[in-house]
Amino acid sequence: MAKSIDLDDTDIHIMNSLSNDGRRSFTDLAQEMDVSVGMVRNRYKRLVDEGILHIIGWTDPVKNGMNAYARMVMKVRPTSLIREVAEKLTDIEEVSFVAITTGTHDLEINVTCRTNRDLLNLMHSKIHPIEGVFETSTTMYLEILKWASHNVSYDPGESKESKRELVSSGELSDGK
């Protein structure tokens, strides 16, 4: 189980502000929260060092010429290969998301390619040949209406223990 991290309102404010604009300065954040720049810097460093906060540059795949965006679920046999298959999938450049799942399938991935032909080639040359990939089902995304936001919020009545459980389970990380 992951180490529990105590997050307070200052941490949450920093994470939410940087989720909206990852280029905000520590000075702007400090003024907004009425705290010192050093406090913001130290909190930021702790959040990054603990793997809770990740600042990334995100590009819209469609605007970047990646016109084939799909979700793929798969069954792995034998099931003892699930983790090994998942790790191999993380090495494929076109794969942007990999998760081990419950339910009727063992893994879920998101892939982006320039064209449907590229997607077909990816599936036949890089994904299906992985030892253990038994069955796949692909859903094409035709139009993306919203990309996920990762703002963090807590119910004021929520206990510190439930906050820790959310952090430990990964529900409060930015999800990569």
Z-matrix of the N, CA and C atoms (Angstrom, degrees):
N
C 1 1.451
C 2 1.525 1 108.94
N 3 1.313 2 115.72 1 140.68
C 4 1.471 3 121.15 2 -178.92
C 5 1.523 4 110.93 3 -67.06
N 6 1.323 5 114.64 4 152.57
C 7 1.454 6 120.83 5 178.56
C 8 1.532 7 109.80 6 -65.51
N 9 1.326 8 116.96 7 137.29
C 10 1.459 9 121.50 8 178.47
C 11 1.520 10 110.23 9 -78.84
N 12 1.312 11 115.68 10 138.29
C 13 1.452 12 122.41 11 179.51
C 14 1.527 13 108.00 12 -122.11
N 15 1.327 14 116.58 13 129.62
C 16 1.466 15 120.18 14 175.08
C 17 1.517 16 108.96 15 -79.97
N 18 1.319 17 116.51 16 123.86
C 19 1.459 18 122.16 17 176.05
C 20 1.516 19 108.11 18 -112.55
N 21 1.322 20 115.88 19 134.65
C 22 1.462 21 118.67 20 176.88
C 23 1.526 22 109.29 21 -114.65
N 24 1.325 23 116.40 22 -175.59
C 25 1.466 24 120.97 23 -177.26
C 26 1.530 25 112.35 24 -60.07
N 27 1.339 26 117.28 25 -33.89
C 28 1.466 27 120.56 26 178.87
C 29 1.533 28 109.95 27 -65.41
N 30 1.333 29 116.88 28 -46.95
C 31 1.462 30 121.06 29 177.89
C 32 1.528 31 110.47 30 -58.43
N 33 1.314 32 116.10 31 -46.42
C 34 1.468 33 121.26 32 -177.56
C 35 1.526 34 110.12 33 -63.64
N 36 1.321 35 117.27 34 -42.08
C 37 1.468 36 120.75 35 179.00
C 38 1.531 37 110.55 36 -62.40
N 39 1.314 38 116.80 37 -44.06
C 40 1.466 39 120.87 38 178.74
C 41 1.523 40 109.86 39 -61.09
N 42 1.330 41 117.65 40 -47.05
C 43 1.465 42 120.77 41 -178.72
C 44 1.525 43 111.42 42 -62.32
N 45 1.326 44 117.03 43 -45.26
C 46 1.467 45 120.01 44 -179.41
C 47 1.522 46 111.64 45 -65.78
N 48 1.325 47 117.15 46 -41.90
C 49 1.462 48 120.33 47 179.43
C 50 1.520 49 111.08 48 -62.60
N 51 1.331 50 116.77 49 -43.99
C 52 1.463 51 120.19 50 -179.32
C 53 1.528 52 111.96 51 -74.13
N 54 1.330 53 117.72 52 -24.04
C 55 1.466 54 120.01 53 173.49
C 56 1.514 55 110.64 54 -66.31
N 57 1.327 56 116.17 55 -35.00
C 58 1.463 57 120.74 56 179.27
C 59 1.521 58 112.02 57 -78.85
N 60 1.326 59 117.34 58 -34.43
C 61 1.466 60 121.91 59 179.64
C 62 1.521 61 108.28 60 -153.41
N 63 1.320 62 116.32 61 96.61
C 64 1.463 63 122.23 62 -176.87
C 65 1.514 64 114.34 63 -66.53
N 66 1.358 65 117.31 64 -6.80
C 67 1.464 66 120.84 65 -179.26
C 68 1.524 67 112.83 66 -98.82
N 69 1.333 68 117.60 67 3.89
C 70 1.473 69 119.50 68 -179.55
C 71 1.520 70 110.24 69 -60.81
N 72 1.305 71 115.96 70 141.23
C 73 1.464 72 120.13 71 -178.94
C 74 1.530 73 110.42 72 -81.71
N 75 1.316 74 114.62 73 154.56
C 76 1.468 75 119.77 74 175.46
C 77 1.524 76 109.95 75 -60.83
N 78 1.329 77 116.90 76 -34.99
C 79 1.473 78 121.14 77 179.25
C 80 1.525 79 110.58 78 -62.41
N 81 1.323 80 117.30 79 -47.27
C 82 1.470 81 120.64 80 178.80
C 83 1.530 82 110.92 81 -60.89
N 84 1.322 83 116.22 82 -44.75
C 85 1.471 84 120.07 83 179.69
C 86 1.528 85 110.82 84 -62.56
N 87 1.334 86 116.47 85 -43.64
C 88 1.467 87 120.59 86 -179.12
C 89 1.526 88 110.59 87 -62.14
N 90 1.316 89 117.06 88 -44.67
C 91 1.472 90 120.20 89 178.69
C 92 1.528 91 110.55 90 -63.04
N 93 1.294 92 117.37 91 -43.14
C 94 1.459 93 122.03 92 -179.53
C 95 1.532 94 111.71 93 -61.37
N 96 1.340 95 116.48 94 -37.02
C 97 1.460 96 121.21 95 -177.15
C 98 1.526 97 113.04 96 -96.39
N 99 1.326 98 117.11 97 -5.50
C 100 1.455 99 122.50 98 -178.22
C 101 1.533 100 111.52 99 59.32
N 102 1.346 101 113.94 100 48.60
C 103 1.472 102 121.52 101 175.63
C 104 1.532 103 107.29 102 -132.86
N 105 1.313 104 116.97 103 174.45
C 106 1.463 105 119.90 104 -179.03
C 107 1.531 106 111.10 105 -78.84
N 108 1.331 107 114.82 106 154.90
C 109 1.456 108 120.53 107 176.72
C 110 1.534 109 109.28 108 -61.59
N 111 1.331 110 116.80 109 -38.13
C 112 1.465 111 121.26 110 178.58
C 113 1.518 112 112.34 111 -59.64
N 114 1.335 113 116.07 112 -38.73
C 115 1.460 114 119.27 113 178.84
C 116 1.532 115 110.22 114 -64.33
N 117 1.320 116 116.49 115 -44.30
C 118 1.470 117 119.86 116 179.33
C 119 1.523 118 109.77 117 -62.96
N 120 1.336 119 117.23 118 -45.38
C 121 1.460 120 121.78 119 179.57
C 122 1.532 121 111.23 120 -58.75
N 123 1.338 122 116.55 121 -46.19
C 124 1.463 123 120.22 122 -179.44
C 125 1.525 124 112.14 123 -65.97
N 126 1.325 125 116.54 124 -41.35
C 127 1.472 126 120.11 125 178.38
C 128 1.528 127 110.38 126 -64.47
N 129 1.333 128 115.73 127 -44.12
C 130 1.459 129 120.67 128 178.64
C 131 1.533 130 109.93 129 -58.16
N 132 1.326 131 116.17 130 -48.90
C 133 1.469 132 120.61 131 -178.87
C 134 1.518 133 110.94 132 -59.31
N 135 1.335 134 117.79 133 -42.69
C 136 1.464 135 121.09 134 179.37
C 137 1.528 136 110.72 135 -64.14
N 138 1.334 137 117.05 136 -44.67
C 139 1.462 138 120.84 137 -179.51
C 140 1.529 139 111.49 138 -62.17
N 141 1.329 140 116.45 139 -39.59
C 142 1.462 141 120.70 140 178.24
C 143 1.528 142 110.16 141 -71.11
N 144 1.344 143 117.01 142 -47.65
C 145 1.469 144 120.99 143 -178.36
C 146 1.529 145 112.00 144 -60.52
N 147 1.335 146 117.10 145 -34.12
C 148 1.467 147 121.21 146 -179.65
C 149 1.532 148 112.12 147 -82.55
N 150 1.334 149 117.07 148 -3.10
C 151 1.462 150 120.47 149 178.40
C 152 1.520 151 113.96 150 76.88
N 153 1.338 152 116.74 151 17.16
C 154 1.465 153 120.70 152 179.85
C 155 1.520 154 110.24 153 -85.35
N 156 1.323 155 117.01 154 -37.64
C 157 1.457 156 122.67 155 -176.10
C 158 1.527 157 109.88 156 -115.75
N 159 1.326 158 115.05 157 131.33
C 160 1.461 159 122.04 158 176.41
C 161 1.527 160 107.21 159 -130.15
N 162 1.310 161 116.66 160 125.86
C 163 1.455 162 121.23 161 176.81
C 164 1.525 163 106.64 162 -102.90
N 165 1.336 164 116.21 163 120.15
C 166 1.458 165 120.46 164 -177.85
C 167 1.522 166 109.82 165 -130.96
N 168 1.304 167 115.70 166 157.59
C 169 1.457 168 121.29 167 170.49
C 170 1.515 169 107.09 168 -94.21
N 171 1.310 170 117.72 169 121.00
C 172 1.451 171 122.12 170 -176.30
C 173 1.520 172 109.57 171 -108.07
N 174 1.311 173 116.78 172 134.14
C 175 1.454 174 120.55 173 175.71
C 176 1.510 175 109.33 174 -113.95
N 177 1.326 176 116.34 175 143.09
C 178 1.460 177 121.97 176 177.23
C 179 1.525 178 107.26 177 -73.24
N 180 1.339 179 118.46 178 116.06
C 181 1.468 180 120.04 179 -175.78
C 182 1.533 181 112.98 180 -58.92
N 183 1.315 182 118.02 181 -39.75
C 184 1.465 183 120.87 182 -178.20
C 185 1.524 184 110.46 183 -65.24
N 186 1.339 185 116.87 184 -45.36
C 187 1.466 186 120.36 185 179.50
C 188 1.524 187 111.43 186 -68.76
N 189 1.334 188 116.22 187 -16.22
C 190 1.452 189 121.76 188 179.56
C 191 1.534 190 111.33 189 -96.84
N 192 1.341 191 116.72 190 11.88
C 193 1.459 192 120.83 191 176.68
C 194 1.513 193 115.18 192 86.66
N 195 1.329 194 117.73 193 7.22
C 196 1.459 195 121.11 194 178.53
C 197 1.530 196 107.53 195 -94.07
N 198 1.319 197 116.88 196 92.16
C 199 1.452 198 121.81 197 -170.18
C 200 1.525 199 114.75 198 -95.40
N 201 1.313 200 117.86 199 -2.71
C 202 1.461 201 121.31 200 177.03
C 203 1.531 202 107.40 201 -116.57
N 204 1.313 203 115.64 202 101.04
C 205 1.463 204 121.88 203 -177.79
C 206 1.520 205 106.99 204 -118.86
N 207 1.323 206 117.26 205 126.42
C 208 1.459 207 119.70 206 -172.83
C 209 1.523 208 112.31 207 -143.49
N 210 1.313 209 113.83 208 156.78
C 211 1.465 210 123.40 209 172.26
C 212 1.515 211 105.78 210 -108.07
N 213 1.320 212 115.34 211 134.05
C 214 1.453 213 119.91 212 178.78
C 215 1.521 214 108.97 213 -128.57
N 216 1.324 215 115.56 214 130.90
C 217 1.458 216 120.32 215 173.21
C 218 1.520 217 107.18 216 -111.13
N 219 1.328 218 115.56 217 150.23
C 220 1.460 219 117.53 218 -177.54
C 221 1.516 220 112.21 219 -146.81
N 222 1.324 221 113.00 220 152.42
C 223 1.461 222 121.48 221 172.15
C 224 1.521 223 106.87 222 -102.41
N 225 1.324 224 115.19 223 142.43
C 226 1.460 225 121.78 224 179.80
C 227 1.530 226 107.97 225 -118.61
N 228 1.332 227 116.00 226 131.84
C 229 1.460 228 121.11 227 177.17
C 230 1.518 229 108.51 228 -135.13
N 231 1.306 230 120.73 229 132.63
C 232 1.458 231 124.57 230 -7.19
C 233 1.535 232 110.26 231 -69.15
N 234 1.300 233 115.25 232 156.92
C 235 1.456 234 120.24 233 -176.52
C 236 1.527 235 112.62 234 -64.55
N 237 1.307 236 116.72 235 -17.70
C 238 1.476 237 119.31 236 177.05
C 239 1.534 238 111.54 237 -64.49
N 240 1.341 239 118.06 238 -12.75
C 241 1.462 240 121.96 239 -179.63
C 242 1.536 241 113.06 240 -95.19
N 243 1.326 242 118.08 241 1.96
C 244 1.461 243 120.55 242 -174.89
C 245 1.528 244 112.07 243 -53.58
N 246 1.315 245 117.69 244 -53.15
C 247 1.472 246 120.10 245 -177.98
C 248 1.523 247 110.84 246 -63.38
N 249 1.316 248 117.92 247 -42.60
C 250 1.465 249 121.12 248 -179.81
C 251 1.534 250 111.02 249 -61.40
N 252 1.332 251 117.40 250 -43.03
C 253 1.465 252 120.99 251 177.55
C 254 1.523 253 109.60 252 -63.66
N 255 1.334 254 117.26 253 -45.24
C 256 1.464 255 121.53 254 -179.91
C 257 1.532 256 110.54 255 -58.01
N 258 1.317 257 117.28 256 -44.21
C 259 1.462 258 120.57 257 -179.70
C 260 1.524 259 111.86 258 -65.60
N 261 1.322 260 117.42 259 -37.63
C 262 1.472 261 120.24 260 176.72
C 263 1.525 262 110.62 261 -65.39
N 264 1.317 263 116.99 262 -36.94
C 265 1.465 264 120.67 263 178.91
C 266 1.531 265 111.24 264 -64.46
N 267 1.332 266 117.46 265 -33.70
C 268 1.467 267 119.80 266 -179.96
C 269 1.522 268 112.01 267 -65.66
N 270 1.318 269 117.53 268 -19.33
C 271 1.466 270 121.40 269 179.83
C 272 1.523 271 113.15 270 -84.08
N 273 1.330 272 118.12 271 -8.76
C 274 1.465 273 121.55 272 -178.46
C 275 1.522 274 108.65 273 -85.84
N 276 1.318 275 116.19 274 122.30
C 277 1.467 276 122.31 275 -174.63
C 278 1.524 277 113.31 276 -55.62
N 279 1.311 278 118.55 277 -39.44
C 280 1.460 279 122.27 278 -176.22
C 281 1.530 280 113.32 279 -74.16
N 282 1.321 281 117.30 280 -12.25
C 283 1.470 282 122.08 281 -179.18
C 284 1.525 283 108.44 282 -87.65
N 285 1.349 284 116.16 283 120.63
C 286 1.463 285 120.43 284 -177.35
C 287 1.513 286 113.33 285 -105.18
N 288 1.318 287 117.87 286 -11.31
C 289 1.468 288 122.13 287 -176.31
C 290 1.514 289 107.76 288 -151.93
N 291 1.342 290 116.19 289 134.45
C 292 1.469 291 121.85 290 176.01
C 293 1.515 292 107.81 291 -138.22
N 294 1.337 293 116.72 292 130.13
C 295 1.468 294 120.98 293 177.74
C 296 1.518 295 110.12 294 -140.61
N 297 1.313 296 115.24 295 139.55
C 298 1.462 297 121.39 296 168.73
C 299 1.519 298 105.67 297 -84.78
N 300 1.329 299 116.74 298 131.16
C 301 1.459 300 120.47 299 -170.68
C 302 1.531 301 112.59 300 -124.36
N 303 1.324 302 114.01 301 168.53
C 304 1.459 303 121.10 302 170.03
C 305 1.521 304 107.16 303 -102.00
N 306 1.316 305 116.58 304 173.39
C 307 1.461 306 119.89 305 177.58
C 308 1.511 307 111.70 306 99.78
N 309 1.331 308 115.74 307 -152.44
C 310 1.463 309 120.36 308 -173.61
C 311 1.520 310 114.07 309 -76.65
N 312 1.330 311 117.31 310 -16.06
C 313 1.462 312 121.36 311 179.01
C 314 1.527 313 109.67 312 -121.22
N 315 1.320 314 115.01 313 157.37
C 316 1.468 315 120.70 314 -176.38
C 317 1.523 316 113.26 315 -93.24
N 318 1.338 317 116.47 316 -31.35
C 319 1.458 318 121.33 317 -175.97
C 320 1.521 319 110.34 318 -135.46
N 321 1.321 320 115.29 319 152.58
C 322 1.460 321 121.66 320 171.71
C 323 1.517 322 107.51 321 -133.08
N 324 1.338 323 116.09 322 135.57
C 325 1.458 324 120.53 323 177.82
C 326 1.530 325 109.30 324 -134.88
N 327 1.321 326 115.98 325 156.82
C 328 1.461 327 122.79 326 169.18
C 329 1.515 328 106.78 327 -115.17
N 330 1.323 329 115.94 328 138.60
C 331 1.457 330 121.03 329 179.03
C 332 1.527 331 109.70 330 -131.00
N 333 1.327 332 116.09 331 147.66
C 334 1.461 333 121.45 332 174.31
C 335 1.518 334 108.88 333 -128.95
N 336 1.319 335 114.56 334 133.90
C 337 1.461 336 121.73 335 178.91
C 338 1.520 337 108.35 336 -138.22
N 339 1.321 338 116.09 337 162.25
C 340 1.465 339 119.66 338 179.54
C 341 1.527 340 111.96 339 -68.07
N 342 1.313 341 117.22 340 -42.14
C 343 1.466 342 120.71 341 -176.36
C 344 1.522 343 110.30 342 -136.40
N 345 1.320 344 115.73 343 167.90
C 346 1.461 345 120.43 344 175.14
C 347 1.531 346 110.67 345 -63.29
N 348 1.325 347 117.56 346 -35.36
C 349 1.470 348 121.52 347 177.13
C 350 1.527 349 109.53 348 -62.21
N 351 1.336 350 117.11 349 -42.25
C 352 1.466 351 120.40 350 177.37
C 353 1.523 352 110.86 351 -63.07
N 354 1.330 353 116.81 352 -38.58
C 355 1.462 354 120.72 353 177.36
C 356 1.525 355 110.53 354 -62.80
N 357 1.322 356 116.52 355 -45.20
C 358 1.467 357 120.93 356 178.22
C 359 1.521 358 110.83 357 -60.19
N 360 1.331 359 116.50 358 -44.84
C 361 1.472 360 120.45 359 178.08
C 362 1.527 361 111.25 360 -62.03
N 363 1.335 362 116.26 361 -41.66
C 364 1.467 363 120.64 362 178.06
C 365 1.526 364 110.77 363 -58.44
N 366 1.314 365 115.37 364 -47.38
C 367 1.464 366 119.59 365 -178.28
C 368 1.528 367 110.84 366 -62.40
N 369 1.329 368 116.99 367 -45.82
C 370 1.470 369 120.58 368 -175.83
C 371 1.520 370 114.27 369 -76.89
N 372 1.334 371 117.06 370 -31.12
C 373 1.468 372 118.29 371 -175.33
C 374 1.517 373 114.91 372 -99.06
N 375 1.359 374 117.56 373 -25.40
C 376 1.467 375 118.54 374 -174.96
C 377 1.525 376 114.31 375 -119.11
N 378 1.323 377 118.43 376 -32.94
C 379 1.466 378 119.79 377 -174.08
C 380 1.523 379 111.85 378 -94.45
N 381 1.327 380 118.29 379 -54.81
C 382 1.471 381 120.68 380 -177.36
C 383 1.528 382 113.70 381 -60.96
N 384 1.336 383 119.72 382 -33.45
C 385 1.469 384 119.09 383 179.41
C 386 1.540 385 115.24 384 -71.28
N 387 1.337 386 118.55 385 -11.74
C 388 1.472 387 119.55 386 -179.49
C 389 1.519 388 109.09 387 -63.59
N 390 1.328 389 115.32 388 127.49
C 391 1.465 390 119.77 389 179.62
C 392 1.522 391 109.77 390 -58.63
N 393 1.329 392 115.83 391 127.17
C 394 1.451 393 121.77 392 179.02
C 395 1.513 394 113.50 393 106.10
N 396 1.338 395 118.31 394 -21.82
C 397 1.466 396 119.88 395 176.79
C 398 1.515 397 106.75 396 -69.30
N 399 1.330 398 115.60 397 114.10
C 400 1.457 399 121.64 398 -172.88
C 401 1.523 400 112.02 399 -102.57
N 402 1.328 401 116.07 400 -42.13
C 403 1.460 402 120.76 401 -176.71
C 404 1.522 403 108.70 402 -152.57
N 405 1.334 404 116.49 403 139.92
C 406 1.456 405 120.07 404 177.13
C 407 1.525 406 109.81 405 -130.03
N 408 1.321 407 114.51 406 154.74
C 409 1.460 408 121.77 407 173.44
C 410 1.522 409 106.49 408 -138.14
N 411 1.329 410 115.99 409 126.47
C 412 1.457 411 120.84 410 -174.08
C 413 1.521 412 110.47 411 -114.50
N 414 1.322 413 115.49 412 133.83
C 415 1.459 414 122.43 413 174.62
C 416 1.519 415 107.82 414 -117.50
N 417 1.328 416 116.03 415 121.95
C 418 1.465 417 120.51 416 178.12
C 419 1.522 418 109.09 417 -83.15
N 420 1.324 419 116.20 418 136.94
C 421 1.453 420 121.42 419 172.58
C 422 1.526 421 106.62 420 -87.54
N 423 1.325 422 117.52 421 119.00
C 424 1.457 423 121.36 422 -178.48
C 425 1.519 424 112.58 423 -85.00
N 426 1.335 425 115.81 424 -37.05
C 427 1.463 426 120.88 425 179.53
C 428 1.523 427 107.74 426 -153.79
N 429 1.323 428 116.65 427 128.86
C 430 1.457 429 121.77 428 178.25
C 431 1.527 430 107.67 429 -93.80
N 432 1.329 431 116.82 430 120.36
C 433 1.455 432 121.19 431 -179.09
C 434 1.521 433 112.43 432 -95.12
N 435 1.327 434 117.27 433 -23.83
C 436 1.460 435 120.78 434 179.86
C 437 1.523 436 108.94 435 -155.96
N 438 1.315 437 114.65 436 134.60
C 439 1.459 438 120.59 437 170.42
C 440 1.520 439 106.35 438 -95.79
N 441 1.304 440 117.58 439 143.62
C 442 1.463 441 122.61 440 -174.72
C 443 1.517 442 112.27 441 -60.85
N 444 1.324 443 114.21 442 142.51
C 445 1.454 444 122.11 443 171.80
C 446 1.520 445 106.59 444 -101.24
N 447 1.299 446 116.41 445 150.63
C 448 1.460 447 119.48 446 -176.97
C 449 1.517 448 112.15 447 -119.41
N 450 1.327 449 117.15 448 34.48
C 451 1.458 450 119.01 449 178.25
C 452 1.517 451 110.48 450 -65.70
N 453 1.299 452 115.06 451 144.99
C 454 1.455 453 122.34 452 -179.07
C 455 1.516 454 108.22 453 -107.13
N 456 1.306 455 116.37 454 132.61
C 457 1.463 456 119.66 455 174.28
C 458 1.511 457 108.57 456 -147.15
N 459 1.295 458 115.37 457 153.04
C 460 1.451 459 122.19 458 179.25
C 461 1.511 460 109.44 459 -126.40
N 462 1.303 461 115.09 460 148.64
C 463 1.456 462 120.86 461 170.01
C 464 1.525 463 106.32 462 -73.64
N 465 1.353 464 118.57 463 130.72
C 466 1.471 465 119.92 464 -177.04
C 467 1.533 466 112.97 465 -55.91
N 468 1.311 467 117.88 466 -25.61
C 469 1.462 468 120.18 467 179.90
C 470 1.512 469 113.44 468 -86.00
N 471 1.316 470 116.77 469 -2.17
C 472 1.448 471 120.88 470 -176.85
C 473 1.532 472 110.61 471 -72.15
N 474 1.312 473 116.26 472 137.88
C 475 1.465 474 120.44 473 -177.67
C 476 1.522 475 110.85 474 -78.60
N 477 1.341 476 115.62 475 158.85
C 478 1.455 477 120.37 476 175.69
C 479 1.522 478 110.39 477 -60.70
N 480 1.341 479 116.96 478 -33.89
C 481 1.462 480 119.99 479 -179.29
C 482 1.529 481 110.25 480 -64.15
N 483 1.349 482 118.60 481 -41.83
C 484 1.458 483 118.64 482 178.95
C 485 1.514 484 110.89 483 -69.31
N 486 1.343 485 118.73 484 -30.69
C 487 1.456 486 120.73 485 174.54
C 488 1.527 487 109.22 486 -64.05
N 489 1.323 488 116.31 487 -44.65
C 490 1.466 489 120.12 488 179.45
C 491 1.520 490 110.78 489 -60.86
N 492 1.339 491 117.23 490 -41.07
C 493 1.454 492 120.47 491 179.71
C 494 1.521 493 110.90 492 -62.86
N 495 1.333 494 118.06 493 -39.36
C 496 1.457 495 121.29 494 177.82
C 497 1.517 496 111.15 495 -63.69
N 498 1.341 497 116.56 496 -41.88
C 499 1.459 498 120.32 497 178.39
C 500 1.527 499 109.80 498 -65.47
N 501 1.328 500 116.92 499 -45.15
C 502 1.451 501 120.79 500 -178.13
C 503 1.524 502 111.94 501 -62.50
N 504 1.335 503 116.30 502 -36.44
C 505 1.460 504 119.47 503 -178.43
C 506 1.504 505 112.37 504 -79.32
N 507 1.335 506 117.10 505 -8.87
C 508 1.452 507 120.73 506 -179.15
C 509 1.508 508 113.80 507 90.88
N 510 1.318 509 118.83 508 -1.94
C 511 1.455 510 121.29 509 -177.86
C 512 1.519 511 112.69 510 -69.02
N 513 1.344 512 118.04 511 -18.13
C 514 1.455 513 119.72 512 178.04
C 515 1.514 514 112.34 513 -103.53
N 516 1.322 515 117.84 514 3.06
C 517 1.471 516 118.15 515 175.40
C 518 1.503 517 108.09 516 -81.63
N 519 1.301 518 116.70 517 172.80
C 520 1.461 519 118.13 518 -178.49
C 521 1.538 520 110.32 519 -82.01
N 522 1.529 521 122.94 520 5.38
C 523 1.373 522 121.47 521 174.75
C 524 1.396 523 125.17 522 81.23
N 525 1.118 524 133.93 523 4.10
C 526 1.444 525 132.25 524 -179.60
C 527 1.402 526 109.17 525 -52.59
